[in-house]
Amino acid sequence: MAIEELSNSLPMMLYKALDTIMPKFRIIFKEFGITEPQARVLRILWQHETIALNELSSLSLITPPSLVGVIDRMELNGLVERNNSNIDRRKIIVNLTEKGEKLESKILPKVKKVYAEIESSMTKKDLNNTLFLLNKISLIYKK
């Protein structure tokens, strides 16, 4: 396949899709005084409650050096706590605070509304195919 015109290339189409969808989420995050990376960390912690920093980096797609800064700011804002593992002192464990836990019931309903809006703009089959193909691209090029 020849390289498409830039505006129709895969990277540009991915950026375009991201630039269309993310502002809706960023409005929600801004309302609660958090950034997009902080929101990713919270979403993961709402599922895991406690997690090692290196695993959090992998799941959030935030590099370890950047994640340290994200966690620093979240800790200052009282959203998370950071502790050394009891088993391996080199391992850093991140936990939600009560304040971080309480944000879930405020943020997730608004996020779900955006998801519903996205889902209503295409068929369920198209959405599932899109997610499948994006995941496939990620897996192929992660090697």
C-alpha positions as CSV (number, residue, x, y, z in Angstrom):
1,M,0.0,0.0,0.0
2,A,1.4,3.4,-0.9
3,I,1.6,6.1,1.7
4,E,-1.7,8.0,1.7
5,E,-2.0,11.7,1.5
6,L,-1.0,13.0,4.9
7,S,-4.5,14.0,6.0
8,N,-5.7,10.4,5.3
9,S,-2.7,8.6,6.8
10,L,-3.3,6.3,9.8
11,P,-1.4,8.6,12.3
12,M,-3.3,11.7,11.2
13,M,-6.6,9.9,11.4
14,L,-5.8,8.6,14.9
15,Y,-4.9,12.2,15.9
16,K,-8.1,13.5,14.4
17,A,-10.2,10.9,16.2
18,L,-8.4,11.7,19.5
19,D,-8.8,15.5,19.0
20,T,-12.5,15.0,18.4
21,I,-13.2,12.8,21.4
22,M,-10.8,13.9,24.1
23,P,-12.1,17.5,24.6
24,K,-15.3,16.1,25.9
25,F,-13.5,14.1,28.5
26,R,-11.1,17.0,29.3
27,I,-14.0,19.2,30.2
28,I,-15.0,16.7,32.9
29,F,-11.5,16.4,34.2
30,K,-11.1,20.1,34.4
31,E,-14.3,20.4,36.4
32,F,-12.7,18.3,39.1
33,G,-9.3,19.8,38.9
34,I,-7.5,16.9,37.4
35,T,-5.5,16.3,34.2
36,E,-5.9,13.6,31.6
37,P,-3.0,11.6,33.0
38,Q,-4.4,11.9,36.5
39,A,-7.7,10.7,35.3
40,R,-6.1,7.6,33.8
41,V,-4.4,6.9,37.1
42,L,-7.7,7.3,38.9
43,R,-9.5,5.0,36.6
44,I,-6.9,2.3,37.1
45,L,-6.9,2.8,40.9
46,W,-10.7,2.7,41.0
47,Q,-10.4,-0.8,39.5
48,H,-7.3,-2.0,41.5
49,E,-7.4,0.2,44.6
50,T,-3.7,-0.4,45.2
51,I,-1.1,-1.0,42.5
52,A,2.7,-1.0,42.1
53,L,4.1,2.1,40.3
54,N,5.7,0.0,37.5
55,E,2.4,-1.7,36.7
56,L,0.5,1.6,36.9
57,S,2.9,3.0,34.4
58,S,2.3,0.1,32.0
59,L,-1.5,0.2,32.4
60,S,-1.8,4.0,32.1
61,L,0.7,4.3,29.2
62,I,2.6,7.0,31.2
63,T,6.3,6.6,31.2
64,P,7.8,6.0,34.7
65,P,9.6,9.3,34.9
66,S,6.4,11.2,33.9
67,L,4.3,9.1,36.2
68,V,6.4,10.1,39.2
69,G,5.5,13.7,38.6
70,V,1.8,12.8,38.0
71,I,1.7,10.9,41.3
72,D,3.6,13.7,43.1
73,R,0.8,16.2,42.1
74,M,-1.9,13.8,43.0
75,E,-0.4,13.1,46.4
76,L,-0.2,16.9,47.0
77,N,-3.9,17.1,46.1
78,G,-4.7,14.3,48.5
79,L,-5.9,11.9,45.9
80,V,-3.3,9.1,46.3
81,E,-0.7,7.9,48.8
82,R,2.6,6.3,47.9
83,N,4.3,3.8,50.1
84,N,7.2,1.3,49.9
85,S,6.2,-2.3,49.6
86,N,6.5,-4.4,52.8
87,I,8.0,-7.2,50.7
88,D,10.4,-5.3,48.5
89,R,11.4,-1.8,49.7
90,R,12.4,-0.9,46.1
91,K,8.9,-1.3,45.0
92,I,6.5,1.7,45.3
93,I,2.9,1.0,45.9
94,V,0.2,3.6,45.0
95,N,-3.1,3.7,46.9
96,L,-6.3,5.8,46.6
97,T,-7.2,8.1,49.4
98,E,-10.7,8.6,50.6
99,K,-10.8,11.8,48.5
100,G,-9.6,9.9,45.4
101,E,-12.3,7.2,46.0
102,K,-15.1,9.8,46.3
103,L,-14.3,11.2,42.9
104,E,-15.3,8.0,41.2
105,S,-19.0,8.6,41.9
106,K,-18.8,12.1,40.6
107,I,-16.6,11.6,37.5
108,L,-17.8,8.2,36.2
109,P,-21.4,9.1,35.5
110,K,-20.3,12.1,33.4
111,V,-17.7,9.9,31.6
112,K,-20.4,7.3,30.9
113,K,-22.6,10.0,29.3
114,V,-19.8,10.8,26.9
115,Y,-19.4,7.1,26.1
116,A,-23.1,6.9,25.5
117,E,-22.9,9.8,23.1
118,I,-20.0,8.2,21.2
119,E,-21.9,4.9,21.1
120,S,-25.0,6.5,19.8
121,S,-23.1,8.0,16.9
122,M,-22.3,4.6,15.3
123,T,-23.6,1.1,15.4
124,K,-22.4,-1.2,18.1
125,K,-20.8,-3.4,15.4
126,D,-18.8,-0.4,14.1
127,L,-17.7,0.6,17.6
128,N,-16.6,-3.0,18.4
129,N,-14.8,-3.3,15.1
130,T,-13.0,0.0,15.7
131,L,-11.9,-1.0,19.2
132,F,-10.8,-4.4,17.9
133,L,-8.7,-2.9,15.1
134,L,-7.1,-0.3,17.3
135,N,-6.2,-3.0,19.8
136,K,-4.8,-5.1,16.9
137,I,-2.6,-2.2,15.8
138,S,-1.4,-1.8,19.3
139,L,-0.5,-5.4,19.7
140,I,1.2,-5.7,16.3
141,Y,3.5,-2.7,16.8
142,K,4.2,-3.3,20.5
143,K,6.5,-6.2,19.6
